[in-house]
Amino acid sequence: MVKYKIEIDQERCIGCGNCANICPNSFELKEGKAFAKRKETENIGCEEEAASSCPVEAITIKKVK
C-alpha cells in the first residue's frame, strides 16, 4: 500500500493556520507554527488542499513505499 509523508518546513511556516482550518485531523498550530499531527498517512484528502493553501509553500507531501 502506498503511503504519503507529510513535512512542514518550520523556517518557512508563518503560522497563518490555513492548514489547521482546512484539515484539523492532520495539522495543528503550536506556538505560532504549524505541525503535522501525523507524519505519514495512507490516504490523502484534505492534506493536499491544506498544502496548496499554504501561502509560503511550507507543506510538502511525498509518496513513500
N, C-alpha and C positions, 0 to 999 in steps of 0.2 A: 504494500500500500504506500502511496506517495504521501510524504509529509512535507510541511512547509515550516520554515524557520522565520520567526518574527524578530527583527532587530530595530532598535531605536538608537540613533546617534545622539547621545546626550549633549554633545557640544553644539550640535545644530538646533536641538529642540528649544523652542521658545515658550513652551508651556501654554499654548493657546487653548488646549482642551478639545479641539475638534475630534481627535481620535477617541477620547473617552466618551464624548457625547454620541458619536456615531456607533461605537462598538464597545459598550461598557463591560462586556464579559471578557474582553481581551486586553483592554487598556485602562489605565488609571493615572491620575495625577498625584504626585507626591512631591512636596517641597518645590512646587513650581515647575516640575518636569514630568514628562510622560514616561510611563513604564509599561512594559508588556506583562500582563498577568500570566500569560502562557508564552513560553519561548518557542514551542512547537505545536502545530495542530495538523490534523489530517484533513480538515475541511476549511476551506477559505470562503468567507462570505463577506460580512461587514468589514473584515480586516483589510481587504483590498480597497474598499471605499474610504476607510479611515486613512490608509496610506496615501491615496490620491488626493485627499482633502488637506494633507499637511502642507501648510504654506511654505515651509523651508525644506521639504522633502527629506525629513529626518527618519522616516519609517521605510524599511525595506523588507520585502517578503521574498524568500528564496526557497526554491524547491530543493529538497534533500531526499535521500533514499529512505 
